[in-house]
């Protein structure tokens, strides 16, 4: 069974649990040429990340599950960041649908209640929890900015627990 967790933000990631193998990839981003510091989602690279798991090409629908965090705008969150976050969510949803991948979309509260019941819900807590669950990949979660990687892996773990 293959479980894929996706933190859809621009600083997010894709975490994959494939049997006893673990993979984590930062969300593909590209810098727009000629525009200072403008970053955008690299949609082609995003699709390439998930393509090997497509039920159209290999695994059957009961052998793979994608868990995509169902995010929404928060009070006092900037309009630009909310729009960007929503754009990322929509891109991932479109790619997942095009590849015919089974999808669960839990809220952050739902998956964190299941996976992080024994600790806080802040970003560092997610990193520490992921490092304890997946020590083989802990070096990929050691920086503060690796919280998206940690959350993606934890969502994949949520999917695994959901299917059991």
Secondary structure, 3 states (H helix, E strand, C coil): CEEEEEECCCCCEEEEEECCEEEEEECCEEECCCCCCCEEECHHHHHHHHHCCCCCCCCCHHHEEEEECECCCCCCCCHHHHHHHHHHHHHHHHHHHHCCCCEECCEHHHHHHHHCCCCCCCHHHHHHHHHHHCHHHHHHCCCHHHHHHHHHHHHHHHHHHHHC
